[in-house]
Amino acid sequence: MFAAHCPHYLSNRDDGETGVAESRLSFLCMSQPPQRLQSGARIAVVAPAGIYNEQGLNDAVAWLEQEGFVCVLGASLGSKHRYMAGSDAERLSDLNWALHDPEIDAVWMARGGYGINRLLDQVDFSDLDDRPVIGFSDVTSLLVALYQ
């Protein structure tokens, strides 16, 4: 497993300064860290697990866009079903879209949480490319499954 300070891989600045404090996320990769995303990269933002903090996500998306990235929000982002960010079908659809759409360069999970474990046996793991998948907490189970 390769753990990294997230803004290092997302920053377009050579000095490493991002202005984001302690936003630690996990990157899991077979043999090396993912390539740094370039300005204009399209990042799918999906919520395959628990309900996220709306203001926190808005702040994160604003920061990514300020850094030159294009955020593409999952179709069901904003949905709620009990304590999860949408029904299993909605969350699975967004996740499979983000992992397979050829126009997407990276996938960013809005938050971790129990709900993603309910989807693992239904995720389409066929024909995946090497786009970074960024997340934390229970998203680690998806990261492990992706890089088996």
Secondary structure, DSSP 8 states (H G I E B T S, - for coil): -EEEEHHHHH---TT---S--S-EEEE--SSS------TT-EEEEE--SB---HHHHHHHHHHHHHTT-EEEE-TTTT--BTTBSS-HHHHHHHHHHHHH-TT-SEEEES---GGGGGTGGGS--TT-----EEB-TTHHHHHHHHT-
